Amino acid sequence: MIKTGDQLKGYSPWFRLAGKSGVQNTIKMLTDPMERRRIPYAVTFGNHDIQCGISSEEQAELYRQQPYGVCPEEGATGGGSFANFQLVATMVTLVSYMPMANLSCRIGRKVTTYIGIGLMCLGGFCVFLTHGYSPRIYVWVSIAGIGMGTVATTIYPMIMEMASEKTTGRYTGYYYTASMSAQIITPVFSGAVMEFNGYRYLYLYSVTCTILVALPLIFVKKGNTVLLKDLEIGDPGNCSSYIRDRDPVG
């Protein structure tokens, strides 16, 4: 059996007061069901585990002290680091939405999407080239996070601008079919990558998927934002007529 992280609610003030003995007692309670049934078990550590004030190495030793605890001595260092990297990438993605949306209004959504894809590839590939833990990884995942925020901001509005009233539903269906299919398929492929190549190669896998995202854009002839300065503002109907008269597949 494998416990997959965040066994302890480490942010609870109780752990700060109880110290190592409190962590040890909690671990005994958590492992008691497996110990009584003589089931071997191992653990991984999440970001909340190390918030209790006891390092992942010390916690791993507490698990190893149990008769059926098989937590390996190697690999205990840096528990929660991967979760922290993901947290930073997500926060940067959220912050990047508005600036990149404004940029797309200036240079066009198609060009901005290419920029986002480039940033995702750059960040992911740099993480892949980084061996072991390094603070630089926070920089690389931040770059990738900006890229993710950029693509998320531009792709769907681009589809809506290309579609007419009659084809909006069809293109929306294509969009969500592709995105949901990717979410179904990628756990299988990413699991195989981790099993046969290692965790680090997930970033190379993500770069490959990102490049595949860029390929359909080659066939998109439009996708640039319509700027007000390019329309005759004196006639409010110009914008709606411009959108209505566009070729949806061009």
C-alpha positions, 0 to 999 in steps of 0.5 A: 500500500502507498500513501500518496502525500499530505498524511498530516495536516501540518499547518495545524498549530497542534503539531507545533505544540506537540513537536516530534512526539505528536507527529510520531503518535499521529503516524502510529495512528495512521499506520495502525490499520496496516500494521494490524493486518500485516500489510507493507506500506510506503509513503510519499510526502506532500507540502502539508506534511512538512508544515508540521515542523518535522522534515521529510527525512525525519518523518520517513525514519518514523515510518521505517521504525514501524514493523511493516513500514518500507519507506525507502531511505533514498528519495525522502529529501525535498518532500512537497517540492513538486507540489510547491512548483505546481503551486507557483506555476498556477499562481503565475498563470492566474496573474498573467491572464489580464496582461496577456489578454491586453497584449493579444488586443495589441498584436493579435491573438494568433501571434500571442498564442504562439508566444504562449506556446513558446514560453511553455516549451521554454519553461518545460524544456529548462525544467527537463534539463535541470537535474535534481532540485534547484531554485531555478526550477521556480523560474522555469515553471513561472515562465511555463505558467505565463505561457499556460495563462496566455494560451488559455486566454487566447485560444477559445476567444479566437475560436469564437471570433472565427465562428459565425452564428451558425458554427459557434456550437460546432467549433465549441464542440470541437474545442471541448472534445479535444480538451476533454479527450486530452485529459482522458488520454494523457494520464495513461501516457504520462504514467507510462513516461514516469514508469519507464523513463522517470518523473523528469521526462514528464516535462519533455512529454509536456513540451511535445504535447505543446508543440502538437498544440501549435500545429493546427494554428498553422492552418488558421488564416485569421484569429487576430483581434478586431481593433476599434481603430480599424473600424468606422466608429461612427457607425456602431453597426460596423463591428457586428456586420464585420463579425457576421460577414466573415468566412468562418472557415477562412 
